[in-house]
Amino acid sequence: MNHNDLGSFLRARREALRPADVGLVAGGRRRTPGLRRSEVALLANVSVDYYERLEQSRNAHPSQAMLASLAGALRLSVDERDHLYRLAGHAPPSRGGAGRYVDPAMMFLLDSLTTVPAHVIDDLSTMLAQNRLSRALLGSWSLGEPREGNVVWRWFTDPASRALNVAEEHEAIGRAYAADLRVASAGRGGDAVADQLVADLLAASEEFARYWETMTVTPLRSARKLLIHPDVGELDVQCDVVLSSATGHRMVVFRPQPGSDAAERLTFLQVVAGQNLDA
């Protein structure tokens, strides 16, 4: 690994970005161009000291997971992401759905969606990135271990993950998750991560096993859902799925149903989320 090249590349990409490019408010004059190191550290969920050591080439050895977080924070293209991995002494990840990297076009869309909840998941439905309203609606799912942020795993093993969905829709949602996971598992062709997730789900959930045995193969598509949030009440939404051609990741957007008051209730959720941040 060439530490100097790695640090120089990170610094150059940081200085090329403006706060607005990553969904941040500039706030006051800046003595140097681009993002602050502290802002990149925040976006990548890493300490400022660690990020500074990376840029200054001081004995930092980033893991592949850390590189994926940095690539997302700096809004690197797929080619730039691969270059970052090589500079750090790692083989670039496959260009399929694996990994926490989210391509910059998808992140731009996510940053732009400020009035509706939206998040990005990979092909196995692991949460990769959330906007503010998604965190307000669902909680923060994208910062922990991959299994903790896997939507399918939590649906079938953690009853609390179903709290937002009305009971009448639970079976349809569960069947849809199982059918979508079968698509991803087959598409990965014997991938160890996918196979282990399926095996663990079969062992942990009789409900999942029942749906899995139907051999249904259907990717996630747009679906109408009725959500019940403890602070804002009933939300009648359409969950639209937008596919990234670069990575295979999916953005899920909670679009208010026309004729409902979901848009007004989501505006109230923004207020509640802001109050929680200020508390």
SVG drawing of the C-alpha trace seen along z (x, -y; Angstrom):
<svg xmlns="http://www.w3.org/2000/svg" viewBox="-58 -33 62 59">
<polyline fill="none" stroke="black" stroke-width="0.4" points="0.0,0.0 1.3,-3.5 0.2,-5.5 1.0,-8.8 -1.1,-8.1 -4.0,-7.0 -3.9,-10.1 -3.5,-12.4 -6.4,-10.7 -8.7,-11.0 -7.7,-14.7 -8.3,-15.5 -11.7,-13.9 -12.7,-15.7 -11.6,-19.1 -13.6,-18.5 -16.9,-18.3 -19.2,-21.0 -21.4,-20.5 -24.5,-20.6 -23.1,-17.7 -23.6,-15.4 -26.7,-16.9 -25.0,-19.2 -25.6,-22.9 -22.4,-24.9 -22.8,-27.3 -20.4,-30.2 -17.2,-30.9 -14.7,-28.2 -11.0,-28.8 -10.3,-25.9 -12.2,-24.4 -14.4,-21.3 -15.6,-19.4 -14.0,-19.5 -12.3,-16.3 -14.9,-16.2 -17.7,-16.1 -16.2,-13.2 -15.7,-11.4 -19.3,-11.9 -20.6,-10.7 -18.3,-7.6 -19.2,-6.9 -15.5,-7.0 -13.6,-9.0 -12.1,-12.3 -8.7,-11.2 -8.8,-8.0 -9.8,-9.9 -7.0,-12.5 -4.4,-9.7 -5.6,-8.2 -5.2,-11.6 -1.9,-12.2 -0.6,-8.7 0.1,-7.9 -0.1,-4.1 -3.8,-3.7 -4.8,-0.4 -8.4,-0.7 -10.5,2.5 -12.7,3.2 -15.7,2.2 -14.1,-1.1 -13.1,-1.8 -16.7,-1.2 -17.9,-3.7 -15.3,-6.3 -16.3,-5.7 -19.9,-6.4 -19.1,-9.5 -16.9,-11.0 -19.5,-10.1 -16.9,-8.2 -17.8,-6.7 -17.4,-3.0 -14.1,-3.5 -12.9,-5.9 -14.0,-3.4 -12.0,-0.6 -9.0,-2.9 -9.4,-3.6 -9.4,0.1 -6.2,0.7 -4.4,-2.2 -5.2,-0.6 -3.9,2.8 -7.3,4.5 -8.8,6.1 -11.9,4.0 -15.2,5.6 -17.4,7.1 -19.7,4.7 -22.8,6.6 -24.9,5.9 -22.3,6.8 -20.7,4.3 -21.8,1.0 -20.7,-1.3 -23.6,-3.2 -23.0,-4.8 -23.0,-8.6 -26.1,-8.9 -28.1,-6.9 -26.6,-9.0 -27.5,-12.2 -31.1,-11.0 -31.2,-10.0 -29.8,-13.4 -32.3,-15.2 -35.3,-13.4 -36.0,-15.6 -39.8,-15.4 -40.3,-11.6 -38.5,-8.7 -36.1,-6.8 -33.2,-4.4 -30.9,-2.2 -30.7,1.6 -28.5,4.2 -29.7,7.2 -30.0,9.1 -32.0,6.2 -29.3,5.1 -29.7,1.4 -26.8,-0.7 -27.9,-4.3 -30.9,-6.2 -32.1,-9.8 -33.2,-11.7 -36.9,-10.8 -36.1,-7.1 -34.3,-7.2 -37.2,-9.0 -39.6,-6.5 -37.7,-3.2 -34.8,-4.1 -31.1,-3.9 -30.5,-0.6 -27.5,-1.4 -24.8,-2.0 -24.5,1.4 -23.4,4.9 -24.8,6.1 -27.1,8.7 -28.6,6.1 -29.4,4.0 -30.8,6.7 -34.5,6.1 -35.4,9.7 -33.5,11.1 -35.1,8.6 -38.6,9.1 -38.5,12.8 -36.5,12.7 -37.4,9.4 -41.1,8.8 -40.4,5.1 -39.4,4.7 -43.1,5.3 -44.5,2.6 -45.1,0.1 -47.0,2.4 -50.6,3.3 -51.1,7.0 -53.3,7.6 -50.3,7.0 -47.7,9.1 -48.1,12.3 -47.9,10.5 -44.8,8.6 -43.2,11.8 -43.9,13.7 -42.5,10.8 -39.3,10.7 -38.8,14.5 -39.5,14.4 -37.1,11.5 -34.4,13.2 -34.7,16.3 -34.0,14.0 -30.9,12.5 -29.6,15.9 -29.9,17.5 -28.4,14.4 -25.3,14.7 -24.8,18.3 -23.7,20.0 -22.4,16.9 -21.4,17.8 -23.1,14.7 -26.4,15.3 -26.3,19.0 -25.6,18.4 -28.4,15.8 -30.9,18.3 -29.7,21.1 -29.9,19.0 -33.4,17.8 -34.6,21.4 -33.2,22.3 -34.7,19.3 -38.1,18.9 -40.8,21.5 -42.7,18.7 -39.8,18.0 -39.3,21.7 -43.0,22.0 -42.7,19.2 -39.3,20.4 -40.7,23.8 -43.2,22.3 -40.3,21.6 -41.7,18.2 -39.3,16.1 -40.3,12.4 -38.1,9.3 -39.4,6.5 -41.7,4.2 -43.8,1.1 -46.3,2.0 -48.9,0.0 -48.5,0.2 -50.4,-1.2 -48.0,-2.2 -48.8,-3.2 -46.3,-5.5 -46.5,-6.2 -46.0,-9.9 -47.8,-10.8 -50.4,-8.0 -51.5,-6.4 -49.4,-6.7 -50.9,-5.5 -47.8,-5.2 -46.6,-3.5 -43.2,-1.9 -41.5,-2.4 -38.3,-0.6 -35.6,-2.3 -32.8,-0.1 -29.2,-1.2 -27.7,0.2 -24.2,-0.3 -24.4,1.8 -27.8,3.6 -28.7,1.7 -32.3,0.6 -33.7,-2.7 -37.0,-2.3 -39.0,-5.5 -42.1,-5.9 -44.3,-8.0 -47.5,-9.4 -50.7,-8.0 -52.6,-10.6 -55.7,-11.7 -54.4,-10.7 -53.0,-13.0 -49.7,-11.1 -47.7,-14.1 -48.9,-16.3 -48.1,-13.6 -44.6,-13.2 -44.1,-16.9 -45.0,-16.5 -42.5,-13.6 -39.8,-16.0 -40.6,-18.4 -40.6,-15.5 -37.3,-14.3 -35.8,-17.8 -37.0,-18.1 -35.4,-14.8 -32.1,-15.9 -32.2,-19.1 -33.1,-17.5"/>
</svg>
